[in-house]
């Protein structure tokens, strides 16, 4: 049984399954976390993986700050028009009926 630890004695993160591929034009790395479905990109493999770490942490609520009503007002958005729970965006590429 192993006793490996991560940085500063932390336990290592569990294995992550990803898909990493180079874009058709060969200029951008695209990476997807298979567990969450979160996808991001970067100019290098390392940058794409760093971006994925941040995006997954935000998706799981492990990073970032919640948006307050005051934040919304500062952006010119009426907080009463914003749902409390996330939903499927009203955009054609999110239409689940076309699968």
HELIX and SHEET records of a PDB file:
HELIX    1   1 UNK A    7  UNK A    9  5                                   3    
HELIX    2   2 UNK A   45  UNK A   59  1                                  15    
HELIX    3   3 UNK A   69  UNK A   74  1                                   6    
HELIX    4   4 UNK A   79  UNK A   81  5                                   3    
HELIX    5   5 UNK A   92  UNK A   94  5                                   3    
HELIX    6   6 UNK A   96  UNK A   98  5                                   3    
SHEET    1   A 3 UNK A  18  UNK A  22  0                                        
SHEET    2   A 3 UNK A  29  UNK A  33 -1                                        
SHEET    3   A 3 UNK A  39  UNK A  42 -1                                        
END                                                                             
